[in-house]
Amino acid sequence: MGLYNIIESDTKCPKCGSDMGEWQSKELAIRDKYYIQNSLSYISLEPDMSGEIHNFCNECDATVDIKITKGKEGKPVWKKIKR
């Protein structure tokens, strides 16, 4: 796994409702052209950021993705991991 940034979010797992804590960023950018370096830093979403954040639910084994548009979290989408 490569480097990522840590995003704080209160979003719960959309499948089981569990608290998911810290999220990982993927390709966060400012104004869709200035990419934020992944450096294991804690960052807050700002109004001009876009990209995706991801997490894994330890309770139900779902992976959850959220699109970020203009600093706002979209609807969380989950999928089951095959083990």
N, C-alpha and C positions, 0 to 999 in steps of 0.2 A: 504494500500500500504506500502511496506517495504522501507528500505533505499536503496539508489542508489547513484551513482556519476554523476556529471554533466559534459557533454562533449560538447565543443564548436564545431560547424560544420556549414559550409556555405551551406550545402545541402538543396535544396528546395524540397517542396512536389512534388513527381513524378506524382501526379494526377492533381493538379491545378497550380503548380509553385509558391505557396506562400512561403515566408521566414518562416522557422520553428524554428529558434533561438537555444535554448539549448536542448540538447538531454539527455536521461537517459541511463545509462549503465546497462547491465545485464551480469553477469558472465564474466567480463573482466579478463583475466589472462595474466601473463607474461610467455612466452615459454610454453604455454598450461598446466602448472602445478602449478604456484604460483598465486592463485586467489587474486585479489585486493579487499580489504575490502570495502564494501559499507558504506559510512559515510557522504553523502551529501557534498562531496568535489568537487571542480573544478579540473579536470585532463585533460591533453593533451594526445593524442594517441602517443605511442612510437613504434619504429620499431619492437619490440618483443612482442607486445600485440595482443591478439585475443579475440573474444567474439561477443557480439551484442550490438547495441544501438537502442533505440526506441524513438518515438515521436508521438504526436497527432496533426493533422492539424485543427486549429479552423475554417478555411475557408470552408473546404469541408468534415469535419468529418472523414477523413481517418486516420488510424493508420499506421505508417511507421516503418519498421524494416530495419536495415542495418547490415550485417555481417562484422566484422572486422577481417582481416587476415594480420599478420605481420605489424600491425599498419596502414594499408590502408583500407579505406572504400570501400566496395563492392557496387553493384547496389542497390539503395533503392527499397524496395518492399512494396506496400500499400495494405490495405484491408479495406473495409467499416465496420463501427461499426453499429450494429443493435440497434436502440433506440426505 
